[in-house]
Amino acid sequence: MEVRPKKVIATVISAKLTELQGVLKAQPQPVYIALSGGIDSLTLMTIASRVRTAPTIAMHAISAAVPIEATERCRELSKRHDWTLEEIDAGEFNNKQYIQNPVNRCYYCKSSLFESILAKAGADCLIATGTNTDDLGDYRPGLKAAREKNVWQPYVEAGISKNMIRQLASASGLGGLAQLPAQPCLSSRIETGISINVIDLRFIHRVETGLSGYLGASDIRCRIVNEGVVVQLPAESQAFSDSAVYDVVGELVGKLCADSNREFLRIEPYRMGSAFLRTTEISQ
């Protein structure tokens, strides 16, 4: 693999920043950015708010599937940078198809989100998301919902990848947030076909925040599968090299499971999307 000098990387990022700024400034109408609290949308909002003259509004969905930390992050940055922040109910829990948790659950989630933004901002408003070029290569049913609602994707237009976003975040003064791990919604921890419910989501959040506090790691997943509960930790976690730490993790999760009348199955290395069972082909 070719290793490019830091100076070359900095030049590339500077050029991409200029290109993205141009894309954002060229849009004359108000833009409503779906602000999840993740690094993609936070970086987009940061840059857009600095270069656009037309209104740029952050739209953040409050939901049982959205960790409170993400909401607090949106509120704190909005206050710090004087963003206009609108908090909405995405309404996904009113969608029976979302609750059923099919293989394309994200389609129903994003459809509900975009419909809620349109209801709040007006049917002809322009919604923007932090979708990047890497997302286009994955199976992402939410992209279908975005196409149906004519959602704008500035990063895609500017040819910006996930790694570039992190570097743009750093260059834009977002500090440690530039390395914020990917944190998809809590519903992504529930195995395909198991109904989504608030009690499970609160349990997942309680396990993950508890382990994060103990291990000092954030890339932790509590998976709910048909047989019970699986905890996934980063492959480099101390729990896999220190039996004492492993035992403490097991005890912590075991107690939380027992308190919730759940079966604790095992601890294993983190595998992205392992609760997602794609059993049928569904076109994006």
C-alpha positions in Angstrom: 0.0 0.0 0.0 1.3 3.4 -1.0 1.9 5.8 1.9 1.5 9.4 0.9 3.5 12.1 2.7 1.5 14.2 5.2 2.1 17.3 3.0 0.4 15.6 0.1 -2.5 14.5 2.2 -2.9 18.0 3.6 -3.0 19.4 0.1 -5.6 16.9 -1.0 -7.8 17.7 2.0 -7.4 21.4 1.5 -8.6 21.0 -2.1 -11.5 18.9 -1.0 -12.5 21.4 1.6 -12.5 24.1 -1.0 -14.6 22.0 -3.3 -17.1 21.2 -0.6 -17.3 24.8 0.3 -18.1 25.7 -3.3 -20.8 23.0 -3.5 -22.4 24.3 -0.3 -22.2 28.0 -1.2 -23.7 27.3 -4.7 -27.0 26.1 -3.2 -29.1 29.3 -2.9 -32.1 28.0 -1.0 -32.3 27.2 2.8 -30.9 23.8 3.6 -32.1 21.5 6.4 -29.3 19.2 7.5 -30.3 16.0 9.2 -28.0 16.2 12.2 -27.5 12.7 13.8 -24.8 13.7 16.2 -22.2 11.6 14.3 -19.1 13.0 12.8 -20.4 13.1 9.2 -23.3 15.4 9.8 -21.6 17.4 12.5 -18.7 18.2 10.1 -21.1 19.0 7.3 -23.1 21.4 9.5 -19.9 23.0 10.8 -18.6 23.8 7.3 -21.9 24.7 5.9 -22.7 27.2 8.7 -19.4 29.0 8.0 -19.7 29.4 4.3 -23.3 29.6 3.3 -25.2 32.9 3.3 -28.7 31.3 2.9 -30.1 29.8 6.0 -28.7 26.4 7.2 -30.8 24.7 9.8 -29.8 21.6 11.9 -32.7 19.0 12.2 -32.0 16.5 15.0 -34.4 13.6 15.7 -35.1 12.7 19.4 -35.8 9.0 19.6 -35.3 6.0 21.8 -33.0 4.7 19.1 -30.7 7.7 19.3 -28.3 7.7 22.3 -28.7 10.7 24.6 -25.0 11.4 24.1 -25.6 12.2 20.4 -28.4 14.6 21.3 -26.3 16.3 23.9 -23.5 16.6 21.3 -25.8 18.3 18.9 -27.1 20.7 21.5 -23.6 21.6 22.8 -22.1 22.3 19.4 -25.2 24.2 18.3 -24.9 26.5 21.3 -21.2 26.9 20.8 -21.4 27.7 17.1 -24.7 29.5 17.2 -26.5 27.1 14.9 -30.2 27.0 14.5 -31.2 23.6 15.9 -34.7 22.1 15.5 -35.4 19.0 17.5 -38.1 16.7 16.1 -39.8 13.4 16.6 -38.7 11.2 13.7 -41.9 9.2 14.1 -40.3 5.8 13.3 -42.0 4.2 16.2 -45.4 5.0 14.6 -44.3 2.9 11.6 -45.3 -0.7 12.0 -42.9 -1.8 9.3 -40.0 -0.3 11.1 -41.0 -1.9 14.4 -41.0 -5.3 12.6 -37.3 -4.9 11.9 -37.1 -6.3 8.4 -33.9 -6.5 6.4 -34.6 -3.0 5.0 -35.5 -1.4 8.4 -33.3 1.6 7.6 -35.6 2.4 4.7 -38.6 2.9 7.0 -36.5 4.8 9.5 -35.1 7.3 7.0 -38.5 7.6 5.3 -40.0 8.6 8.7 -37.2 11.0 9.4 -37.4 12.8 6.1 -41.2 13.0 6.3 -40.9 14.5 9.7 -38.4 17.1 8.5 -40.7 17.9 5.5 -43.7 18.3 7.8 -41.7 20.7 10.0 -39.9 22.7 7.4 -42.3 22.5 4.4 -42.9 20.1 1.6 -40.5 21.9 -0.8 -37.6 22.2 1.6 -34.2 20.9 0.7 -32.9 18.2 3.1 -29.2 17.4 3.2 -27.4 14.4 4.9 -23.8 13.4 5.7 -23.9 10.5 3.2 -20.4 10.1 1.8 -18.9 8.1 -1.1 -18.0 5.1 1.0 -21.7 4.7 1.9 -22.6 4.2 -1.8 -20.7 0.8 -1.8 -22.7 -0.7 1.1 -26.2 -2.1 1.3 -28.0 0.9 2.7 -31.8 0.9 2.3 -31.9 4.4 3.7 -30.4 5.7 0.4 -33.6 4.6 -1.4 -35.6 6.8 1.0 -33.2 9.6 0.3 -33.7 9.3 -3.4 -37.5 9.3 -3.0 -37.4 12.5 -1.1 -34.8 14.2 -3.3 -32.3 14.5 -0.4 -29.1 16.4 -1.2 -25.7 14.7 -0.5 -23.0 17.4 -0.6 -20.2 15.0 0.3 -21.1 12.7 -2.6 -21.2 15.7 -4.9 -17.8 16.8 -3.8 -16.4 13.2 -3.9 -15.6 13.0 -0.2 -15.0 9.7 1.6 -15.4 8.8 5.3 -11.6 9.2 6.0 -11.6 12.6 4.3 -14.5 13.7 6.6 -12.4 12.9 9.6 -9.6 15.0 8.3 -12.0 17.8 7.4 -13.4 17.6 10.9 -9.9 18.0 12.3 -9.1 20.8 10.0 -12.4 22.5 10.9 -11.5 22.6 14.6 -13.7 19.7 15.9 -10.8 18.3 17.8 -11.3 14.8 19.3 -14.7 14.5 17.6 -12.7 13.8 14.4 -12.1 10.3 15.7 -15.6 9.7 17.0 -16.4 6.0 16.2 -19.3 5.2 14.0 -22.4 4.9 16.1 -25.4 3.8 14.1 -28.8 3.9 15.8 -29.4 1.6 18.7 -31.9 -0.4 16.7 -29.0 -1.7 14.6 -28.0 -3.8 17.6 -31.2 -5.9 17.3 -31.0 -8.9 15.0 -33.1 -8.7 11.9 -36.6 -10.0 12.5 -36.7 -9.3 16.2 -39.2 -6.5 16.9 -37.8 -3.1 17.9 -39.0 -1.9 21.3 -38.0 0.8 23.7 -37.2 -1.5 26.6 -34.6 -3.4 24.5 -33.1 -0.1 23.3 -32.7 1.2 26.8 -31.1 -2.0 27.9 -28.6 -1.9 25.0 -27.7 1.7 25.9 -27.2 0.8 29.6 -24.9 -2.1 28.7 -22.8 -0.1 26.2 -22.4 3.0 28.4 -21.5 0.8 31.4 -18.8 -1.1 29.5 -17.5 2.0 27.9 -17.0 3.6 31.3 -15.2 0.6 32.6 -13.1 -0.2 29.5 -12.5 3.3 28.3 -13.5 2.2 24.8 -16.5 3.4 22.7 -16.6 0.9 19.9 -18.7 -1.6 21.9 -21.9 -3.3 20.8 -24.6 -5.1 22.8 -26.3 -7.3 20.4 -29.8 -8.8 21.0 -30.2 -12.0 19.1 -32.8 -14.8 19.2 -30.9 -16.8 21.8 -30.1 -13.9 24.1 -27.4 -11.2 24.5 -24.0 -11.0 22.9 -21.4 -8.4 23.8 -18.8 -7.3 21.2 -15.6 -5.5 22.1 -12.9 -4.1 19.9 -10.4 -6.8 19.0 -7.6 -5.0 20.8 -9.6 -4.7 24.0 -7.8 -5.6 27.2 -10.6 -8.0 28.0 -9.2 -10.4 25.4 -5.6 -10.3 26.9 -6.4 -10.0 30.6 -8.6 -12.7 32.1 -9.4 -10.5 35.1 -10.8 -7.8 32.9 -12.7 -10.4 30.9 -14.3 -11.7 34.0 -15.3 -8.3 35.2 -17.0 -7.6 31.9 -18.8 -10.9 32.1 -20.0 -10.1 35.6 -21.2 -6.6 34.7 -23.1 -7.8 31.7 -24.3 -10.9 33.4 -25.9 -8.9 36.2 -27.6 -6.5 33.8 -29.0 -9.4 31.9 -30.2 -11.2 35.1 -31.9 -8.0 36.2 -33.7 -7.8 32.9 -34.4 -11.6 32.7 -32.2 -12.1 29.7 -29.8 -14.8 28.7 -26.2 -13.6 28.5 -24.5 -15.7 25.8 -20.9 -14.6 25.3 -18.3 -11.9 24.7 -16.7 -11.8 21.3 -14.7 -9.4 19.0 -16.7 -6.6 17.3 -18.1 -7.4 13.9 -19.7 -4.6 12.0 -23.3 -5.3 11.1 -23.4 -8.7 12.6 -27.0 -8.3 13.9 -28.0 -7.6 10.3 -29.2 -10.8 8.5 -29.7 -10.2 4.9 -31.8 -13.1 3.8 -33.4 -11.6 0.7 -32.2 -9.3 -2.1 -34.0 -6.0 -1.9 -33.1 -3.3 -4.4 -31.8 0.0 -3.2 
